[in-house]
């Protein structure tokens, strides 16, 4: 059965005022729909289980999804039969390595085979994932999975004391705009006091209007991608603008680099908290008020791998995720494309969920050299931080022997400054590497449809 939340009815059916009145009578969290409410109640409790209890729950759900996929999903049935593997052989996390890692290309080539036989029964919707490279992809998420998707966000808000009903500004495309119904720049949702402000266009003039709106609205918290909040923060600091003092800043959907964190903190003067996830819903993590970065292990099983082996705590690994919930289109051992560093620390907050030291972002945010060296985008961020003439920038690698530094400058640029920047980038890449580095001045860095502005985009296969 498809989950329909009262906020949808209240805000989308504008011609039915009684529906809006009814929505105000529905208590939290039922205002978000039954799937979300039940998932929220569960996640609110399970986070306090000890690590061993969470592992038992995770293994139980893993066995269930493996058995389901074998009997209901053509791709996994055929693959497991081909490998001579039966569901009873995969009982815990370590057993899952008997199955191959699947990639985005596998899903695109075999799309219908990844759908469960009865996916329409489970309701839900298609979750579109595009990113900055590759072909667009739609993942079917069941109604139950959509509920967990919303519930994990509500748990994140609870973990940083952002209670339902406090005013929040979301710097992201408004829902109506995302769904193609109109071109709204601002969209307000009364049921949870959230104001959406489009981040698809961020010229100085538009940022000025957005800040006026922020000061009028007086939010308790702001939420957005790091690149969006960084641009706005730069404008605030550059023009000495007084802004309403927000209590919490939430960064989602992109890697938060240290130089961005510092500028955002200086502009808004409050704590910053991160959340990690993806449209495929195979793994997610949230930061608590004690700044522990917790994996949502009840929803997805996350592996940090190097050469298909688990990395040790403190080591970087590529992330592979497995859904424990989605029966419309279960993805098992799906290559997410992010890299991260697991931790064996225990958070002082008392949650039994495993910790992540850091999520390093997309592997496509690496520069790849002719010799095969991969240089993380973060390696270049300190260079940008030191340039007082750069408003916004992005490194684009169209081929293995070429890099273009796209720059939105602050006024006229001296040639020596440009040459110095190129020298610094070459030093990081390596003088022996055969790579042409050039600068291209642009009016703006164009965002993706989701409003993301990745710092590095590489078209080189990684």
GUKE-914512 format. One line per field, with one value per residue (C-alpha): x, y, z. Coordinates in nm, 3 decimals, always signed. Example, Ala and Ser with C-alpha at 12.3 -4.5 7.8 and 13.67 -1.06 7.14 Angstrom:
# residues 2
x: +1.230 +1.367
y: -0.450 -0.106
z: +0.780 +0.714
//
This chain:
# residues 462
x: +0.000 +0.134 +0.214 +0.041 +0.137 -0.090 +0.167 +0.121 -0.253 -0.223 +0.024 -0.054 -0.434 -0.456 -0.821 -0.931 -0.899 -1.066 -0.774 -0.531 -0.739 -0.737 -0.358 -0.313 -0.500 -0.265 +0.012 +0.381 +0.514 +0.188 +0.178 +0.446 +0.238 +0.207 +0.517 +0.728 +0.570 +0.625 +0.982 +1.055 +0.929 +1.150 +1.466 +1.421 +1.447 +1.697 +1.971 +2.010 +2.066 +2.421 +2.646 +2.590 +2.211 +2.227 +2.443 +2.184 +1.907 +2.115 +2.199 +1.833 +1.731 +2.017 +1.899 +1.546 +1.644 +1.876 +1.601 +1.351 +1.584 +1.658 +1.290 +1.156 +1.426 +1.530 +1.880 +1.976 +1.803 +2.000 +2.328 +2.309 +2.214 +2.506 +2.746 +2.593 +2.497 +2.178 +2.017 +2.091 +2.466 +2.447 +2.364 +2.581 +2.775 +3.097 +2.906 +2.787 +3.127 +3.024 +2.810 +2.962 +2.964 +2.713 +2.759 +2.534 +2.602 +2.475 +2.142 +2.109 +2.176 +1.945 +1.691 +1.379 +1.562 +1.641 +1.271 +1.102 +0.813 +0.558 +0.718 +0.388 +0.232 +0.491 +0.396 +0.644 +0.800 +1.092 +1.396 +1.596 +1.973 +2.183 +2.494 +2.755 +2.860 +2.700 +2.348 +2.039 +1.896 +1.563 +1.552 +1.214 +1.174 +0.886 +0.642 +0.805 +1.149 +1.026 +0.903 +1.249 +1.404 +1.200 +1.232 +1.613 +1.607 +1.373 +1.609 +1.899 +1.708 +1.632 +2.000 +2.096 +1.796 +1.618 +1.262 +0.961 +0.795 +1.109 +1.160 +1.400 +1.522 +1.616 +1.850 +1.754 +1.510 +1.153 +0.956 +0.710 +0.999 +1.165 +0.840 +0.809 +0.481 +0.605 +0.915 +0.887 +1.197 +1.037 +0.796 +0.667 +0.527 +0.318 +0.284 +0.653 +0.741 +0.992 +1.083 +1.248 +1.473 +1.601 +1.979 +1.982 +2.079 +2.315 +2.429 +2.513 +2.175 +1.985 +2.188 +2.101 +1.728 +1.767 +1.933 +1.651 +1.410 +1.618 +1.615 +1.238 +1.173 +1.414 +1.486 +1.614 +1.820 +1.938 +2.002 +2.180 +2.467 +2.813 +2.880 +2.557 +2.612 +2.975 +2.875 +2.618 +2.866 +3.132 +2.886 +2.794 +3.158 +3.266 +2.989 +2.980 +2.612 +2.424 +2.214 +1.963 +2.156 +2.066 +2.131 +2.215 +2.349 +2.294 +2.509 +2.385 +2.431 +2.796 +3.135 +3.194 +3.553 +3.744 +3.780 +3.401 +3.328 +3.542 +3.379 +3.024 +3.099 +3.242 +2.936 +2.661 +2.845 +2.686 +2.752 +2.755 +2.628 +2.655 +2.432 +2.530 +2.311 +2.209 +1.893 +1.946 +1.900 +2.172 +2.348 +2.328 +2.486 +2.404 +2.595 +2.473 +2.511 +2.837 +2.967 +2.972 +2.901 +2.668 +2.577 +2.205 +2.271 +1.905 +1.845 +2.155 +2.467 +2.777 +3.116 +3.440 +3.654 +3.992 +4.036 +3.708 +3.846 +3.734 +3.971 +4.078 +3.943 +4.114 +4.186 +4.016 +3.790 +3.541 +3.181 +2.955 +2.601 +2.317 +1.956 +1.790 +1.446 +1.363 +1.168 +1.061 +1.412 +1.662 +2.023 +2.277 +2.645 +2.590 +2.898 +2.798 +3.091 +3.179 +3.489 +3.499 +3.697 +3.535 +3.600 +3.609 +3.551 +3.245 +3.044 +2.988 +2.619 +2.554 +2.423 +2.529 +2.544 +2.889 +3.082 +3.239 +3.541 +3.471 +3.289 +3.535 +3.287 +3.257 +3.546 +3.468 +3.583 +3.937 +4.179 +4.326 +4.670 +4.818 +5.026 +4.707 +4.748 +4.422 +4.434 +4.136 +3.961 +4.017 +4.391 +4.319 +4.080 +4.344 +4.476 +4.134 +4.098 +4.412 +4.296 +4.119 +4.034 +3.821 +3.448 +3.369 +3.565 +3.548 +3.811 +3.698 +3.899 +3.770 +4.053 +4.348 +4.592 +4.390 +4.244 +4.045 +4.010 +3.680 +3.679 +3.422 +3.660 +3.612 +3.698 +4.000 +4.271 +4.644 +4.814 +5.071 +4.797 +4.657 +5.003 +5.071 +4.746 +4.837 +5.183 +5.028 +4.787 +5.073 +5.277 +4.998 +4.939 +5.312 +5.549 +5.635 +5.273 +5.185 +4.881 +4.780 +4.642 +4.443 +4.215 +3.873 +3.688 +3.311 +3.015 +2.894 +2.938 +2.626 +2.462 +2.318 +1.939 +1.956 +2.137 +2.481 +2.806 +3.082 +3.431 +3.587 +3.429 +3.635 +3.522 +3.810 +3.707 +3.793
y: +0.000 +0.343 +0.566 +0.905 +1.157 +1.430 +1.695 +1.598 +1.642 +1.960 +2.137 +2.004 +2.004 +2.377 +2.384 +2.172 +2.383 +2.112 +1.882 +2.144 +2.180 +1.802 +1.794 +2.029 +1.780 +1.491 +1.451 +1.406 +1.177 +1.054 +1.380 +1.220 +0.907 +0.565 +0.410 +0.699 +0.700 +0.329 +0.343 +0.648 +0.475 +0.176 +0.374 +0.586 +0.268 +0.052 +0.317 +0.253 -0.122 -0.233 -0.321 -0.696 -0.654 -0.430 -0.689 -0.958 -0.736 -0.653 -1.020 -1.116 -0.854 -0.955 -1.318 -1.199 -0.975 -1.242 -1.504 -1.259 -1.160 -1.522 -1.609 -1.280 -1.089 -1.245 -1.096 -1.238 -1.568 -1.621 -1.492 -1.710 -2.017 -1.948 -1.925 -2.225 -2.018 -2.069 -1.821 -2.033 -1.990 -1.615 -1.571 -1.279 -0.983 -1.174 -1.424 -1.156 -1.149 -1.471 -1.248 -1.017 -0.640 -0.482 -0.151 +0.116 -0.018 -0.364 -0.214 -0.006 -0.313 -0.545 -0.299 -0.514 -0.809 -0.603 -0.535 -0.781 -0.979 -0.798 -0.452 -0.277 -0.431 -0.261 +0.085 +0.365 +0.561 +0.585 +0.757 +0.926 +0.930 +1.118 +1.270 +1.447 +1.153 +0.849 +0.787 +0.876 +0.587 +0.530 +0.303 +0.180 +0.232 +0.061 +0.258 +0.109 +0.218 +0.571 +0.570 +0.471 +0.737 +1.008 +0.845 +0.838 +1.213 +1.266 +1.062 +1.280 +1.592 +1.444 +1.359 +1.727 +1.858 +1.993 +1.924 +1.904 +2.243 +2.455 +2.677 +2.539 +2.680 +2.421 +2.565 +2.322 +2.309 +2.334 +2.006 +2.155 +2.263 +1.920 +1.756 +1.988 +2.150 +2.510 +2.731 +2.837 +2.986 +2.983 +2.723 +2.710 +2.404 +2.506 +2.159 +2.149 +2.518 +2.453 +2.708 +2.582 +2.828 +2.726 +2.699 +2.647 +3.010 +3.183 +3.515 +3.793 +3.958 +3.636 +3.553 +3.902 +3.827 +3.487 +3.645 +3.900 +3.608 +3.434 +3.741 +3.774 +3.405 +3.381 +3.007 +2.794 +2.589 +2.595 +2.295 +2.263 +2.124 +2.239 +2.412 +2.613 +2.715 +2.799 +3.039 +3.209 +3.228 +3.383 +3.654 +3.722 +3.759 +3.954 +4.211 +4.219 +4.128 +4.074 +3.759 +3.613 +3.390 +3.032 +2.761 +2.466 +2.415 +2.083 +1.977 +1.702 +1.546 +1.646 +1.613 +1.888 +2.003 +2.161 +2.498 +2.507 +2.418 +2.707 +2.968 +2.845 +2.847 +3.201 +3.327 +3.168 +3.113 +2.780 +2.406 +2.217 +1.860 +1.621 +1.352 +1.098 +0.888 +0.825 +0.779 +0.404 +0.372 +0.110 +0.296 +0.613 +0.788 +1.081 +1.299 +1.330 +1.632 +1.482 +1.478 +1.101 +0.996 +0.693 +0.440 +0.362 -0.011 -0.109 +0.019 -0.082 -0.291 -0.088 -0.233 -0.033 -0.224 -0.235 -0.516 -0.668 -0.700 -0.501 -0.223 -0.175 +0.106 +0.431 +0.317 +0.448 +0.211 +0.226 +0.194 -0.094 -0.102 -0.352 -0.259 -0.433 -0.285 -0.227 -0.517 -0.331 -0.329 -0.473 -0.381 -0.621 -0.527 -0.213 -0.002 +0.340 +0.534 +0.701 +0.642 +0.651 +0.571 +0.338 +0.383 +0.144 +0.422 +0.430 +0.753 +0.918 +0.965 +0.597 +0.481 +0.130 +0.212 +0.179 +0.498 +0.638 +0.862 +1.040 +1.008 +1.124 +1.169 +1.028 +0.838 +1.039 +1.341 +1.214 +1.338 +1.037 +1.062 +0.876 +0.664 +0.553 +0.771 +0.888 +1.226 +1.309 +1.636 +1.737 +1.765 +2.077 +2.251 +2.425 +2.596 +2.750 +2.851 +3.066 +3.254 +3.577 +3.644 +3.331 +3.345 +2.991 +2.716 +2.365 +2.130 +1.946 +1.657 +1.572 +1.325 +1.160 +1.422 +1.738 +1.940 +2.263 +2.486 +2.670 +2.993 +3.259 +3.548 +3.842 +4.123 +4.137 +3.877 +3.935 +3.685 +3.603 +3.488 +3.258 +3.117 +3.062 +2.868 +2.644 +2.582 +2.478 +2.237 +2.088 +2.038 +1.828 +1.625 +1.569 +1.745 +1.415 +1.351 +1.449 +1.666 +1.997 +2.239 +2.544 +2.807 +2.893 +3.197 +3.151 +3.355 +3.075 +2.710 +2.533 +2.298 +1.956 +1.918 +1.833 +2.161 +2.004 +2.174 +1.910 +2.053 +1.797 +1.627 +1.366 +1.196 +0.948 +0.592 +0.509
z: +0.000 -0.094 +0.204 +0.185 +0.452 +0.579 +0.489 +0.125 +0.155 +0.355 +0.132 -0.214 -0.212 -0.168 -0.277 +0.020 +0.337 +0.553 +0.472 +0.603 +0.918 +0.960 +0.920 +1.215 +1.433 +1.346 +1.607 +1.536 +1.389 +1.226 +1.030 +0.808 +0.742 +0.909 +0.752 +0.879 +1.223 +1.286 +1.151 +1.370 +1.685 +1.604 +1.523 +1.832 +2.042 +1.850 +1.855 +2.228 +2.191 +2.260 +1.969 +1.999 +2.001 +1.694 +1.517 +1.592 +1.450 +1.142 +1.072 +1.107 +0.852 +0.625 +0.620 +0.546 +0.251 +0.102 +0.118 -0.029 -0.315 -0.402 -0.436 -0.578 -0.767 -1.102 -1.104 -0.764 -0.822 -1.144 -0.997 -0.684 -0.886 -1.119 -0.822 -0.645 -0.341 -0.140 +0.103 +0.412 +0.344 +0.412 +0.779 +0.891 +0.760 +0.685 +0.468 +0.229 +0.057 -0.118 -0.340 -0.604 -0.583 -0.822 -0.998 -1.139 -1.490 -1.386 -1.283 -1.601 -1.819 -1.621 -1.481 -1.496 -1.341 -1.030 -0.965 -0.731 -0.882 -0.668 -0.642 -0.720 -0.409 -0.190 -0.314 -0.271 -0.553 -0.792 -0.642 -0.917 -0.879 -1.128 -0.978 -1.185 -1.400 -1.556 -1.675 -1.468 -1.270 -1.096 -0.792 -0.677 -0.302 -0.124 +0.089 +0.397 +0.274 +0.211 +0.569 +0.695 +0.475 +0.646 +0.989 +0.979 +0.915 +1.210 +1.429 +1.310 +1.408 +1.751 +1.800 +1.770 +1.967 +1.659 +1.768 +1.539 +1.500 +1.526 +1.222 +0.962 +0.632 +0.370 +0.107 -0.168 -0.461 -0.325 -0.352 -0.604 -0.826 -0.798 -0.905 -1.205 -1.099 -1.088 -1.065 -0.703 -0.543 -0.197 -0.060 +0.297 +0.476 +0.772 +0.927 +1.027 +0.986 +0.708 +0.443 +0.124 -0.058 -0.401 -0.431 -0.808 -0.869 -0.624 -0.769 -0.521 -0.586 -0.520 -0.207 -0.078 -0.125 +0.041 +0.344 +0.371 +0.372 +0.640 +0.864 +0.822 +0.889 +1.188 +1.168 +1.453 +1.204 +0.844 +0.622 +0.289 +0.090 +0.206 -0.127 -0.098 +0.263 +0.186 -0.095 +0.126 +0.416 +0.194 +0.092 +0.456 +0.564 +0.255 +0.302 +0.683 +0.691 +1.015 +1.001 +1.242 +1.488 +1.402 +1.660 +1.433 +1.081 +0.903 +0.606 +0.377 +0.032 -0.023 +0.142 +0.398 +0.357 +0.650 +0.475 +0.416 +0.779 +0.905 +0.679 +0.759 +1.133 +1.110 +0.922 +1.133 +1.462 +1.550 +1.557 +1.228 +1.199 +0.905 +0.757 +0.491 +0.264 -0.095 -0.299 -0.324 +0.056 +0.108 +0.387 +0.592 +0.889 +1.114 +1.358 +1.718 +1.946 +2.080 +1.720 +1.690 +1.330 +1.363 +1.095 +1.069 +1.089 +1.116 +0.760 +0.567 +0.596 +0.507 +0.411 +0.386 +0.139 -0.027 -0.281 -0.154 +0.199 +0.503 +0.597 +0.958 +1.174 +1.076 +0.720 +0.408 +0.217 -0.069 +0.046 -0.056 +0.084 +0.119 +0.189 +0.482 +0.416 +0.049 -0.103 -0.415 -0.559 -0.310 -0.382 -0.230 -0.218 -0.424 -0.499 -0.367 -0.511 -0.181 +0.028 +0.405 +0.719 +0.977 +1.347 +1.642 +1.894 +2.121 +2.131 +2.468 +2.376 +2.459 +2.121 +2.022 +1.650 +1.490 +1.421 +1.108 +1.139 +0.811 +0.481 +0.217 -0.064 -0.412 -0.564 -0.878 -0.674 -0.727 -0.991 -1.176 -1.334 -1.630 -1.393 -1.215 -0.906 -0.746 -0.573 -0.347 -0.422 -0.061 -0.138 -0.344 -0.107 +0.105 -0.211 -0.279 +0.084 +0.056 -0.257 -0.164 -0.532 -0.580 -0.512 -0.632 -0.805 -0.943 -1.085 -1.398 -1.544 -1.895 -1.966 -1.796 -1.927 -1.873 -1.583 -1.605 -1.298 -1.335 -1.137 -1.055 -0.972 -0.741 -0.980 -1.211 -1.164 -1.194 -1.425 -1.159 -0.920 -1.187 -1.264 -0.895 -0.858 -1.153 -1.001 -0.669 -0.838 -1.043 -0.727 -0.575 -0.891 -0.937 -1.174 -1.346 -1.437 -1.793 -1.728 -1.878 -1.618 -1.731 -1.579 -1.720 -1.587 -1.567 -1.444 -1.217 -1.130 -1.247 -0.994 -1.065 -1.070 -0.700 -0.628 -0.567 -0.665 -0.633 -0.594 -0.831 -1.132 -1.314 -1.633 -1.607 -1.524 -1.164
//
